Amino acid sequence: MRTSRHAKPFAGVETTRLQDPVKNAMPTSSALLRFSARLVLPLALAAVLLPACSRHASAPATSAPRVVVAPTVLLSAHDRQDLTFVSGVVMSSSQVQVASRLMGYIRAVNVHEGQTVKAGQLLLQVDPNDIQGQVIQAHSGLAQAEANLASAKADLVRFGNLFKDDAIPRQQWEQVQLRYKVAEEQVAAAKAGYAMAGSQMRYASVTSPIDGVVVQKLANAGDLAAPGRPLLIIEGQGRLQVRVQVPDAVFPHIHIGDTVNVESGAIEVSARIAEAVPVADPVSHTHTVKLDLPSAAGLDSGSFVRVGFALGTASQLRVPASAVVDRAGMTGVFVVDARGLAHFRLVRLGARTGDTMDVQAGLNAGDTVVTGNLDAVENGVRIGGGNRG
């Protein structure tokens, strides 16, 4: 029989109160206080110790950067000439193209390229067989004319005596005189022909017209020589010139007597404008300009050069070449900030002029760059010494 929770117990019977298991599981207030004390104490200790650990961990980040003593320079823009570069070739001012005045096969070439020759030295020989025939023919004509002149002279003497004795008419005497004069003219013409044939014979031996160096050989033994066809090129040992072809846009800025810059590899010299042809080539639309090089230019004939013609001025930032470094295949410089710390910065450079290089991108006027002791410089080091902007 089920009894109600609120039923009264039987008299005289001791009853035991039933306890709720959930209520029995709930902690008392004193237990809660003891548990809270045990939890708060470790949290308080952690709150005190963590800041101290944090201060010890961050201590290395605030240490002073390494100091490197290195020279620096403050960059500033300068006016420079706006140059247009044109390719040119060094050549001698006295260059001669040697050709034969005869047509014939070349018997022998007595010089080679690079050989130094003197004026009058034998260079090559042309087969003179054709000319020899002309010489023989001219000599025969001269002999015939001289024989005819001798006969006319004998007739002149004989018929002169007859005319004095009135043995012949005047008309016949005049014909004898005319025949003698014609014979004299024929002898003169034969002598001229013989001399011309002899001079042609001399042209079979081609000699050097100047002292110089054979720079190019255009024919070999067995080739056919013809008048006007160059066989050898000889350059005299005079002053050197640079020959360039200048575009129409550049030519108005060129004036005879001006000085321009000539570059060839590591060689850089100044040259004077000596000649400027005002008429442009109808095919290339360029003008021929010749420049006189100084005697100690260090350039040889045939060298390739670049000539810079100034078209005006422009502002240009330059950096010392000693400041440029290569780090991991990247070209740059170390820039020093206002705190004196170095930072690697990539740059794009242009032409080099002396000890400086043109800056196309990456730097500005007022930047301070490191110019020495670059092996010891790296990002974040403090630069000591020099100028700092």
Secondary structure as GFF3:
##gff-version 3
##sequence-region A 1 389
A	DSSP	alpha_helix	21	25	.	.	.	ID=ss1
A	DSSP	alpha_helix	29	58	.	.	.	ID=ss2
A	DSSP	three_ten_helix	60	62	.	.	.	ID=ss3
A	DSSP	beta_strand	67	69	.	.	.	ID=ss4
A	DSSP	beta_strand	72	74	.	.	.	ID=ss5
A	DSSP	beta_strand	77	92	.	.	.	ID=ss6
A	DSSP	beta_strand	95	99	.	.	.	ID=ss7
A	DSSP	beta_strand	104	109	.	.	.	ID=ss8
A	DSSP	beta_strand	116	117	.	.	.	ID=ss9
A	DSSP	beta_strand	122	126	.	.	.	ID=ss10
A	DSSP	alpha_helix	129	164	.	.	.	ID=ss11
A	DSSP	alpha_helix	170	202	.	.	.	ID=ss12
A	DSSP	beta_strand	205	207	.	.	.	ID=ss13
A	DSSP	beta_strand	212	217	.	.	.	ID=ss14
A	DSSP	beta_strand	224	225	.	.	.	ID=ss15
A	DSSP	beta_strand	230	236	.	.	.	ID=ss16
A	DSSP	beta_strand	240	247	.	.	.	ID=ss17
A	DSSP	three_ten_helix	251	253	.	.	.	ID=ss18
A	DSSP	beta_strand	259	264	.	.	.	ID=ss19
A	DSSP	beta_strand	267	276	.	.	.	ID=ss20
A	DSSP	beta_strand	286	292	.	.	.	ID=ss21
A	DSSP	beta_strand	304	320	.	.	.	ID=ss22
A	DSSP	three_ten_helix	321	323	.	.	.	ID=ss23
A	DSSP	beta_strand	325	327	.	.	.	ID=ss24
A	DSSP	beta_strand	330	336	.	.	.	ID=ss25
A	DSSP	beta_strand	342	346	.	.	.	ID=ss26
A	DSSP	beta_strand	348	353	.	.	.	ID=ss27
A	DSSP	beta_strand	356	361	.	.	.	ID=ss28
A	DSSP	beta_strand	368	370	.	.	.	ID=ss29
A	DSSP	three_ten_helix	374	376	.	.	.	ID=ss30
A	DSSP	beta_strand	382	384	.	.	.	ID=ss31
###
